[in-house]
Amino acid sequence: MKKSTQWICCAMLGIAATLLPVKAKAVTDDDKKFLATAAQSDQNEIALSQLAEQKATNPAVKAFAEKMVKEHTQMTASMKPFADSWGLTAPTGPDSDHQKELDKLNGLSGNDFDKEYMDQMVTDHSKALSAFTSEAKDTKDVKFRAAVLKGKTAVAAHKNMAYDLKKKL
């Protein structure tokens, strides 16, 4: 009986050890840099897509823009707890390059607008996917990696949708 009691105790300790929370690694400067870049990327996509919601003439482009506003707003919200805990201030609008793109898009209309917007979406999402892929491999923070992988899946889907739609214009 003594042997079986020892085995049960060992088994219970093993189970308890697996249920204890895994201590997250300390945040790195690379994690902070990625998060700042991802947050800026979200703001860029939201700004460009809000304009496309108004100006796009192709219904599929307009629907894509609406999806981008919704999903990039959700991505911003999902990353906010990390930004807050790491002391990062989220951007509130597009960066200077995307402000120039907004100005360019404002001067276009019809199919020219739709094509330029979709070109920019393919470019931006390709860059973002590369960044998400690298960060998913490199981060040591378990919770952050889970958020990055979720974001990577969304960005990959956006890139594929943008590419497919661009080909149809």
N, C-alpha and C positions, 0 to 999 in steps of 0.2 A: 504494500500500500504506500509505503514511503516513496518508492521510485515513481509511482504514478502521480503522487502529489508534487514531486519535484518537476516532472514533465509538464504538468498543468501550470505550475507557477512560471516555468520558463516560457511556455506558450503564451501565457497572459502578458508577461513582460514584453515579449516580442510584438504582440498585437498592440500593446500600449505604446511602445516605441514608434510604431508606424503611424499611430494616430496623432502623435504630438506634432504641432505645427513646425514646418521647416523654417528655420531662421533665414530670412532673405539676406542676400549679400548687400553690402553697402552700395549705394548708387554711385556710378562712375561718372566722370565728366563726359564720356562718350554717350552714356545714357541720357544725360541732360541735354547734350548737343542734339542728339536724335530727336528727343521730345520737342525741343524748340523748333527744329526744322519741320517736324510733322505738324505741329500746331500752326506754323506759318503756311504750310502747304494747304491745310484745311481752310484757312482764311482766304487764300488765293482762289481755291476751287469754289468756295461759297460766293465770293465776289463776282467771279466770271460767270458762274452759273445763274446767279440772280439776274444779271444782265441778259443772259440767254433766255431765261424764263420770259422776259419781256420782248426781246427782239427776234428770237428764232422764228423762222417761218415754216420749217419742216416740223410736223407734229412729233416725229420721233426724236428730233434734237431737243425740242421743248420738253418732252417727257424725260429725256436723259438729264437735262438741266435741273428739273424738279427733283429727280432722284439724287443728283449730286448735292443739292442744297440740303436735303433731308439727311442723307447718309454721312456727309462730312460734318454736319452739325452734331449728329450722334457720335461720330468719332471724336470730335472735340470734347464732348461731355464725358466720354469714357476715359479719356486721358487726363481730364482735369484733376482728379484726385492725386495723381502722380505729380503733376505740375505744382499743385498746392503744397504737397508734403515736401517737395524738393525746393521750394522757394522760387519757382519760376513764374514770371508774369506772362500771361498769354497775349499774343498779338491781337489787335482788334480790327485789322484790315489787311488789304493786300500789301506785299512788298513793292519796292519801286519798279522792278521788272514787270510785275503783273499789273501795276497801275498803268504802265505804258501800254501793255496789252489791252487793258480795259479802254484806254483812250483810242487805240487803234480799232477795237471792235465797235466802239461808239460811232465811228465814221463809216462803218460798213452796214449793209442791209441785205435782206433776201438771202440767196444762196451763198453769196460772198461771206456774209456774216456766219452762216451755218458752217461753212467749210473751215473758216479761220478758227472759230470756237472749237470745233472738233479736232483740228490739228493740234491746238494747244492742249486739249484734254488728253490726247494720246501722248504727247511729249511729257506733260506733267505727271501723268500716272505711271509712265515708264520709269521716270526718275524716282518717283515715290516708291514704286515696287522694289527697285534696287536697294533703296535705303532701308525699307522694312525687312527685306531678305537678310541684309547684313546685320541689322540690329537683332533680329530673331536668333541668329547664330551666336552673336557676341555677348549679349546681356547675360548677367549672372543672376539677376533679380527674377525669381520664379513668377511672381505675380505680374510684373511688368512684361515678361516674355509672353505670358498668356494674352495680355492686351495687345501686344505687338503682333502676335500670330493672328489674332482676330482681325486686326487692322490690315494685315498683309492679305488675308483672304478677300476682304472687301476691295482693297486697292487693285488686286489682280482681276477681280470681276469687273471693276470700273474700266481698267485698261482694255480688257477684251471687248467690252461693250462699245467703248469709244472707237477702238480700231475697226470693229465690224460696221459701226454706223458711218465712220469716215469713208469706208470703201463704197458705201451705197450713195454717197452724195455726188 
